[in-house]
Amino acid sequence: MSKNDKTAIGRRLATLRKWRGFSTPAKLADEIDDSRISASLITNVEQGRKADLTLSEAVLIAHALEITPFALMFDSFRPYEIPEEYAEIGRTNLEHLQWASQDLFFDNATESLMKTAGHDLPPLDGFALANALDRALTNAEMYARDVKEIKSKLSPLDSIPTNQEKNADKLRAYTAQLWMNAADAKRYLGMCDDIGVSVPSDKREDVHNFCDMAGIDSEEG
């Protein structure tokens, strides 16, 4: 059976099983120790002979792998890609997860992510990273727009000192916020690269541009 004959969930399950250190489906089934989950079931899903998992099967397997069931449903290493099994819907993996979770877990997940040392990050954190990166870029874009707008109001011809002072204060505040969000975006992008999360070139370009505006070396580690 070729790789193309396997289902997307089967390929994800095989990848996550091996990632967690279960060398065979039988070893994972032994860890679960539930009559609903057998080595043959896991093998059949991985090989594409069983097209999908029931909710209870996904929860039991995810619990044994110490991941969320969402990591089986959507590819957290490709958050910006449209999953092949839901292609007709048109949502990316990240958008599916945001829709399914209603954004309930993202703040806590991102906070936990920032406290995690090293690179031993669970697969779901690819989603948390992508979400954090998107938020940082959105904020950076907003403050970059504010910086440009306030700079256009700074004029040596303005004879009213209070106007000049207020605009100068706003410019300093907006520039500081731009710097902060650009730095965050750079850090999140670096973490994506560290654990192999795919990020589109346009988002990479956005990080570079906002860092350039903020005076941050986007290439420096």
N, C-alpha and C positions, 0 to 999 in steps of 0.2 A: 504494500500500500504506500503510495507516495505521500509526501507532506501535504500536497494539495487536497488529498482525499480526507485528511483529518479536519475536524471542526476547529473553529477558533477557540472555543472553550476547552477542547481537548488539548490543544497545543499549550494553552495557558496553564491548565492543570498539570501537565507533564513538566513544564518549566518550573512552576512553583513547588511541585513535589520535590524535584531534584534540588532546588534552591534551599529548601528546608532540610535537606540531608536524608530524605527517604529514597534510597537507591532503586527500589522497586515498588510497584503498586501494592504488592503483598505487605511490605513493611509499613506502608501508610495505612492499609486496612487493619493491620494488627494494632496500630496505635489508636485507631478509632474504636475498635471493639464494640461495634453495633451491628446487629444483623442486617440492617438496611444497606450497609456499606461493605462490599466484598472486594477482593483483589480483582475479580473478573469484571465487576462494575467499573472500577477505576480504569482498568486496562481498556475496556470497551469504549469508555468516554475518550480516553487519550488517543485511541486508534481510530475514532470516528464511527465505530459500529453502533454506539449509542449517541444520538445527536445532541442530547442536552441533559442537564441535571434537574431533578426536582428541587424545590426550595429546601426541603428537609435534608436532602443529600448534599446540597451546596453548603448549608449551615454546618453540618457535621464535618465535612471535609475541611471547610474553612477554619473551624475551631481547632482541628488537629494540626493544621498548617500555621496556626496563630496569625491569621489574616482575616480581613473582612470578606464576606461573600461577594462584595462588589469587586474585589480584586480578581475573582473568577469570572464575573460577568463582563467586566470591561478591562481593557489593557492599560494598566497604569503606567507602563513604560512608553506608551504612545498616546498621551492625553489629548493631543491636538488632532489626531487622526480619526476619521469616521470608521467605526467598526464594520467589518464586512458583513456580519450577520444582521446588522440593522441599517444597512446602507440606504435603504429606501426612506428612512426617517430623516436622514441628513444631519443628525447631531454627532458631534465628536464624542470620544470617550469621556472627556471631562464634562461636556454639556450633559451627557446622559447621567453621570454621577451627580452633578449639581441638581438636575431635575429629580432624580430618584431620592436624593437625601434632603432636598429642599434647603441645602446649605447649612444644615443643622450642625454638622460636625467640623466644618472647615476651620473655624476660629480655634477650637481646642486642638485640632490636628496640627495646625500651623504652629501653635504655641508649643506643643509637645515636640514638634520637629526641631524647633530652635534650641530645645534643651538636650537634644540627642547628640552625643559625642561621636566623632568618627563617621564612618560610612555604613554602619550596620543598620540600614534603614529598611523598614518593611515596604513591600511593593506599593501599598496604598499611598505612601508618602509622595509618590510621583504625582498623584492628584493634588495633595496638599501643596507641594512645591509649585505646580503649574498654577494653582489658584492664587497662591501668594505672589507669584511672578506677575500674573495678570493684574492683580490689585495694585502692585507697586507701579506697574507701567501706566495704569489708568490714572493714578494719583500724580505720577511724574508728568504725564501729558497735561493734566489740569494746571499744575503749577508752572509748567513751561509756558502755557498760554497766558497765565497771569503775569509772568515775568515779562513776556513780550509786550503785553498790553500796558503795563505800568512804565516800561521803558519808553514807550511812545508818548507818555504823558510828561516825562522828564524833559523839560526844555529850559535852556539858559535864558530864554526870553520871558519865562514866567517870573514876574516881579513880586509875587506874593510869597514871602518866606514860609508861611505856614503850609501852603500847598506843596512847596518843594520838600519841606521836612516830612510831611505826611507821605508823599510819594516815595521818598527815600526810605522811610521806615517800612513801607509795604514791600518795596523791592528787596530789602534785606530779608524780610520774613518769607517772602515767596521763594527767594533764591535758596534759603536754608531748607525749606520744605522740598524743593526740587532736588537739592543735593542728597537729602535723606532718602527720598524715594528712589532716586537713581542708584544710590549705593545699595539699597535693599534689592533692587532689581538685578544688579550685578551679582550680589551674593547668591540670590536664588538661582540665577542662571548657572553660576559656578557649581552649585549643589546639584542641579539637574545634570550637568555634565559629569559630575563625580559618580553618580549612580546610574548613568546611562539613560536618562530620560530624554526623549527626543523633543527638541524645541525648534519650531519653524524659523526659517531664515529671516522673515520679516520681524519677528519678535526679537531676534538677536540684533538686528539692525536698530530696532527701537532702543534697546538697552545701550548700544554703542552711542546713538545720537543723544540720548538724555544724559549719559555720562559725560559726553563731550560738552554739552551745554553747561553742566554743573562743574566742569573742571576736574573730572575724575578720569583716571587712566583706565579705560575699559579692558585693556589687555593685561593689566597688572593683576597678579594673583592676590 
